[in-house]
């Protein structure tokens, strides 16, 4: 069994740091894969290792990868391009340029990223997969597209079944049946949703004590609730404490604002955890393990 731990939230709140620290800590328990699908990834800098879309061993028991949008589209074309061409060309006369056209459609790379995560979760090659997701907008779009995909594929399957006799006439004997391909996509979509909603998925939302962070957190929680998924917890990162610098007026003003927003977050959500604004940068193995200790002390780490 492979556990999936994912971190969601807007950009700049510390998702990548939380993910990297969690992954390092989990290496004490088993083989761990750390993946980032952020369009502007920072794992290479945080881990102080040059990463690509292929998992690279960076520490004992830890592999890591950063997957860009271009690489995701390339992988989508390699995995689904021919199948999509077979289905569409069974309906209308098109050439293979349709593959590139569809690959560039809005949301294709986001939707495929869920499938990419699913392949590692399903293979069981790793004991833990830690996912540093795209910034809030992309993450929400992932769920919306995936959820809509199930409905649309179901309706499409009904239409194609009505046209089955037409397909039987035009398909060549060696070609994959378009109906079978559509049914396979539908089942795959269901499996991806099962992963997102499974007990083996520990989902955290990371935010900061600012009004925009609260607003985005509300939207993310609402989106997950709509697909029956309850976040494991809300992590409020970079919280300024008044007692750190009681004589610094700007610090006191910000810390009071943080207290007010944190109070609203605690009143609205359950399982809220806080992490302080740090005087040091959590980069490299030693500092990340120090950050993981802070998470552990707050009982944030899921295991």
MOVENUR-V647050 format. One line per field, one symbol per residue. ss: DSSP state (H for helix, E for strand, L for the rest). psi: psi as a letter, one per 30 degrees, with the letter a starting at -180 (. if undefined). burial: 1 if it has 24 or more other C-alpha atoms within 12 Angstrom, else 0. A space follows every 50 residues. Layout:
ss = ???
psi = ???
burial = ???
This chain:
ss = LLEEEEEELLLLLLHHHHHHHHHHHHLLLLLEEEEELLLLLLHHHHHLLL LLLLLEEEELLEEEEELLHHHHHHHHHHHHHHHHHHHHHLLLLLLLHHHH HHHLLLLHHHHHHHHHHHHHHHHLLLLEEEEELLLHHHHHHHHHHHHHHH HHHHHHHHHHHHLHHHHHHHLLLLLLLHHHHHHHHHHHHHHHHHHHHLLL EEEEEEEELLHHHHHHHHHHHHHHHHLLLLLLEEEEEEELLHHHLLLLHH HHHHHHHHHHHHHHHHHHLLLEEEEELLLLLLLHHHHHHHHHHHHHHLLL LLL
psi = kkkkkkklllkgfgeeeeeeeeeeeffffakkkkkkgkfilgeeeefhkk lafkkkjelkgkklkkjleeeeeeeeeeefeeeeeeeeffeljlafffee eefgkkfeeeefeeeeeeeeeeegelekkkjjllleeeeeeeeeeeeeee eeeeeeeeeeefgeeeeeefkleflkkeeeeeeeeeeeeeeeeeeeglfg jjkkkkalileeeeeeeeeeeeeeefggkkkelkjjlhkkkefeiffjee eeeeeeeeeeeeeeeeeellhklkklkkflkikleeeeeeeeeeeeeghe kf.
burial = 01111111111011111111111111100111111111101111011000 11101001101111111110111111100111111111110000000010 00100011111111111101110001111111111111111111111011 00100010010000001000000001111011101101111111111101 11111111110011011101101100101111111111111000000000 00011001101100100010011111100001111011111101100001 110
